[in-house]
């Protein structure tokens, strides 16, 4: 199949026949569709292991967790975790804050956290605790709140 295209040269036009790819003449695919793909071109970047920050003041830990709840690798978790942090971080005990810290910072894949929070996948035993139960309940959104964006940070100033 050819289409005539007009090329402008100086003040004259020339008509040139150019081939046009028909969408039905080829199949769009991504690299993962190829059955012979060995995956050798994929690399996994090792992340440093999570370490609990001992002797961190509780106010500093809360502030850090508010920040880390907002700055996620995916928008869905940024929204869920930042709203969860607004509602629950202020009342969590130091032990619960440590559980939350580990839950959002140890897994290298944000999708895991999302699947655990929504109940799509069971969490590993180390993360199956009261804080994840709170997050699961929060994610159900029983009050049918509109959760389209992260909360503004003005709520932090109200406590000062």
Secondary structure, DSSP 8 states (H G I E B T S, - for coil): -EEEEEEEETTEEEEEEEE---GGGS----GGG-TT---TT------------TT--HHHHHHHHHHHHHS-SSHHHHHHHHHHHHHHGGG--HHHHHHHHHHHHS-S-HHHHHHHHHTSS---TTT-SHHHHHHHHHHT-TT-----S---THHHHTT-
